[in-house]
Amino acid sequence: MNCVTQNKAPHKSNKKRLFISLMGGSFAVVALAFLIMWKVAYPGLWEINEYLPLCFGLVLGVVAGLLALGNFSMLAGVLGWPVPKCFSRQTYALMNMLFYVAVGAGKLLGIDRRRIEGSFVAVSNQIVKHRHLKVPPDRLLVVTPHCLQLADCPHKITRDPHNCKRCGRCDIGALVTMAEEMGFHFFVVTGGTLARQTVMKIRPQAVVAIACERDLASGIQDVYPIPSVGVLNLRPNGPCYNTHVDLKEFRQAIEEIIRRK
């Protein structure tokens, strides 16, 4: 896994701004491309039928309008503006679909993919937060990567995290204890395949995942339409080796989702 070492994270608002800017810029390019397409096709379409240019223009206009509405809904979701419920799910779907557009635009501009993935996760988290999602503890699934466990630990926890002896040398023990206290499902996974299998088995109403930028971005898309929140892991020893998580940040993410009885 090509995770990068995380030292000090950029300010959260700056992280969100990158993905939103790429989306806005991509929309402007697409709208300009549609206009050029229409102008180039106009003479030929007119020769076939005088109404064809109008019909073609309407089709392009509707597509551009939907993209504009999606971009606006995404921005509104991030800022916490009221968005009609009928747009909430569409906004989340569009954001996931346009992720690769943002990656492509970033590649052309020389922006590191990890930065875009981190920004995507921050935007997704903010949209989920403003949906004021509340689920029962037993309908919340938490998945973490196996690299949170010490590399020299002899106890296998990928199938049953309760095999952890809670020695305190890594964060797994604290997460198991938190799961017992709060009542959510907790699993340690070795990769995307096992994570997807776990989601299929538990069928949660929401997911909270701890991972690097790449795995969080792909995981959010994999579990869609299930809403998911990503918490970036800490990598003081480099990628995928004896990583950690900010337990305070993690608990806050859980408490914002769990419905108290």
HUMORA-V763506 format. One line per field, one symbol per residue. phi: phi as a letter, one per 40 degrees, with the letter a starting at -180 (. if undefined). psi: psi as a letter, one per 20 degrees, with the letter a starting at -180 (. if undefined). burial: b if it has 24 or more other ideal C-beta (glycine too) atoms within 12 Angstrom, else e. A space follows every 10 residues. Layout:
phi->???
psi->???
burial->???
This chain:
phi->.ccccbbbcc dccccccccc cccccccccc ccccccdccc cddcccccac ccdccccccc cccccccccc cccccccccg ccbddccdcc ccccccccdc cccccccccg cccccccccd ccccdcccdc cfcbbcdcbb bbbbcccccd ccccccbcca cccccfcgcb cddccccccc ccgccbbbbc iccccccccc ccfccabbbb acdccccccd cccdcccbbb bccbbcbgcf afcbbccccc ccccccbccc c
psi->plqqppepqr phhhghhggg ghggghgggg gggggggghh iggghhhgpi ighggghggh hgghgghggg gghgghhhij qppqhhighh ggghghhigh gggghhghik pphhggghhg ggggghgggi ilppqqhjjp pppqqiihqp hjpippjhho iiipilijia igghhgghhg ghjrppqpqi ahghgghggh ghmriqppqp argghgghgg hhipjppqpp oprpmhjrpk olrrqohggg hghghihpoq .
burial->bebeebeebe eeeebbbbbb bbbbbbbeeb eeebeeebee eeeeeeeeee eebeebeeeb eeebebbeeb bbbbbebbee eebeeebbeb bbebbbebbe bbbebbeeee eebbbbbbbb bbbbbbbbbb bebebebebb bbbbbbbbbb eebebebbee beebeeeeeb bbbbbbebbe ebebbbbbbb ebeebbebbe ebebbbbbbb bbbbbbbbbb bbbbebbbbb bbbbbeeebb bbbbbebebb bebbebbbee e
